[in-house]
Amino acid sequence: MELLTYVFVANIFLTFIDATIGYYAAPAIAALAGSDQEEAEGSVRGIRSLLSFVVALYMFFNCLAFFDRTPWLLYLTTAVLVVDVTAQLVIIRKVTGARGR
């Protein structure tokens, strides 16, 4: 197997991890807005609905890069996924740490 195949499969797992973290990070991200409870619930629903669009984009670029044999795009997709997962984890830690949980 080629290196691109391993990166392609790793991106699929990173996308699943990103979607899982994003689903559970949505309340923490909505809490950053500092709105009341009712608005926060609407924000969480909005963030979670946008999450499916973001996951579809990641998978589109992952498949495009792999099947078109464009290594730089595949590596760029990997980098964006890693930054996205890291940013979500930092936001969760920052918001939950401030609340004392």
C-alpha positions as a Markdown table, in Angstrom:
| # | Residue | x | y | z |
|---|---|---|---|---|
| 1 | Met | 0.0 | 0.0 | 0.0 |
| 2 | Glu | 1.1 | 3.5 | -0.7 |
| 3 | Leu | 1.5 | 6.3 | 1.8 |
| 4 | Leu | -1.5 | 8.1 | 0.3 |
| 5 | Thr | -3.7 | 5.2 | 1.1 |
| 6 | Tyr | -2.7 | 5.3 | 4.8 |
| 7 | Val | -3.2 | 9.1 | 4.9 |
| 8 | Phe | -6.6 | 8.7 | 3.2 |
| 9 | Val | -7.8 | 6.1 | 5.8 |
| 10 | Ala | -6.4 | 8.2 | 8.6 |
| 11 | Asn | -8.4 | 11.2 | 7.3 |
| 12 | Ile | -11.5 | 9.1 | 7.4 |
| 13 | Phe | -10.9 | 8.3 | 11.1 |
| 14 | Leu | -10.0 | 11.9 | 11.8 |
| 15 | Thr | -13.2 | 13.0 | 10.2 |
| 16 | Phe | -15.2 | 10.7 | 12.5 |
| 17 | Ile | -13.3 | 11.9 | 15.5 |
| 18 | Asp | -13.9 | 15.5 | 14.4 |
| 19 | Ala | -17.6 | 15.0 | 14.0 |
| 20 | Thr | -17.9 | 13.3 | 17.4 |
| 21 | Ile | -15.9 | 16.0 | 19.2 |
| 22 | Gly | -17.9 | 18.7 | 17.3 |
| 23 | Tyr | -21.2 | 17.2 | 18.3 |
| 24 | Tyr | -20.3 | 17.3 | 22.0 |
| 25 | Ala | -18.4 | 20.6 | 21.8 |
| 26 | Ala | -21.4 | 22.4 | 20.4 |
| 27 | Pro | -22.7 | 23.5 | 23.8 |
| 28 | Ala | -19.2 | 24.7 | 24.8 |
| 29 | Ile | -18.9 | 26.7 | 21.6 |
| 30 | Ala | -22.4 | 28.1 | 22.1 |
| 31 | Ala | -21.5 | 29.1 | 25.7 |
| 32 | Leu | -18.7 | 31.3 | 24.3 |
| 33 | Ala | -21.4 | 33.5 | 22.8 |
| 34 | Gly | -22.7 | 34.2 | 26.3 |
| 35 | Ser | -26.4 | 34.2 | 25.5 |
| 36 | Asp | -29.3 | 33.0 | 27.6 |
| 37 | Gln | -30.5 | 29.4 | 27.8 |
| 38 | Glu | -33.1 | 29.6 | 25.0 |
| 39 | Glu | -30.7 | 31.2 | 22.5 |
| 40 | Ala | -28.0 | 28.8 | 23.5 |
| 41 | Glu | -30.2 | 25.9 | 22.5 |
| 42 | Gly | -30.8 | 27.4 | 19.1 |
| 43 | Ser | -27.1 | 28.0 | 18.7 |
| 44 | Val | -26.3 | 24.4 | 19.6 |
| 45 | Arg | -28.8 | 23.1 | 17.0 |
| 46 | Gly | -27.3 | 25.5 | 14.4 |
| 47 | Ile | -23.8 | 24.4 | 15.1 |
| 48 | Arg | -24.7 | 20.8 | 15.0 |
| 49 | Ser | -26.5 | 21.2 | 11.6 |
| 50 | Leu | -23.4 | 23.0 | 10.2 |
| 51 | Leu | -21.3 | 20.1 | 11.4 |
| 52 | Ser | -22.8 | 17.8 | 8.8 |
| 53 | Phe | -21.8 | 20.3 | 6.1 |
| 54 | Val | -18.3 | 20.6 | 7.4 |
| 55 | Val | -17.9 | 16.8 | 7.5 |
| 56 | Ala | -19.2 | 16.5 | 4.0 |
| 57 | Leu | -16.6 | 19.0 | 2.8 |
| 58 | Tyr | -13.8 | 17.2 | 4.6 |
| 59 | Met | -14.8 | 13.9 | 3.0 |
| 60 | Phe | -15.2 | 15.5 | -0.4 |
| 61 | Phe | -11.7 | 17.0 | -0.4 |
| 62 | Asn | -10.3 | 13.7 | 1.1 |
| 63 | Cys | -11.8 | 11.7 | -1.7 |
| 64 | Leu | -10.9 | 14.2 | -4.4 |
| 65 | Ala | -7.3 | 14.3 | -3.3 |
| 66 | Phe | -7.0 | 10.5 | -3.0 |
| 67 | Phe | -8.6 | 9.5 | -6.2 |
| 68 | Asp | -7.1 | 12.4 | -8.2 |
| 69 | Arg | -3.7 | 11.4 | -6.7 |
| 70 | Thr | -3.0 | 15.0 | -5.4 |
| 71 | Pro | -0.8 | 14.5 | -2.4 |
| 72 | Trp | -0.5 | 18.1 | -1.4 |
| 73 | Leu | -4.3 | 18.4 | -1.1 |
| 74 | Leu | -4.5 | 15.2 | 0.9 |
| 75 | Tyr | -1.9 | 16.5 | 3.3 |
| 76 | Leu | -3.6 | 19.9 | 3.5 |
| 77 | Thr | -6.9 | 18.1 | 4.4 |
| 78 | Thr | -5.1 | 16.2 | 7.1 |
| 79 | Ala | -3.6 | 19.4 | 8.5 |
| 80 | Val | -7.0 | 21.2 | 8.5 |
| 81 | Leu | -8.6 | 18.2 | 10.3 |
| 82 | Val | -5.8 | 18.1 | 12.9 |
| 83 | Val | -6.1 | 21.9 | 13.5 |
| 84 | Asp | -9.9 | 21.6 | 13.7 |
| 85 | Val | -9.8 | 18.7 | 16.3 |
| 86 | Thr | -7.2 | 20.5 | 18.3 |
| 87 | Ala | -9.1 | 23.8 | 18.3 |
| 88 | Gln | -12.3 | 22.1 | 19.5 |
| 89 | Leu | -10.5 | 20.3 | 22.3 |
| 90 | Val | -8.9 | 23.6 | 23.4 |
| 91 | Ile | -12.3 | 25.4 | 23.4 |
| 92 | Ile | -13.9 | 22.6 | 25.4 |
| 93 | Arg | -11.0 | 22.7 | 27.9 |
| 94 | Lys | -11.2 | 26.4 | 28.2 |
| 95 | Val | -15.0 | 26.6 | 28.7 |
| 96 | Thr | -15.3 | 23.6 | 31.0 |
| 97 | Gly | -12.2 | 24.7 | 33.0 |
| 98 | Ala | -13.8 | 28.2 | 33.5 |
| 99 | Arg | -16.9 | 26.6 | 34.9 |
| 100 | Gly | -15.0 | 24.3 | 37.3 |
| 101 | Arg | -16.2 | 21.0 | 35.8 |
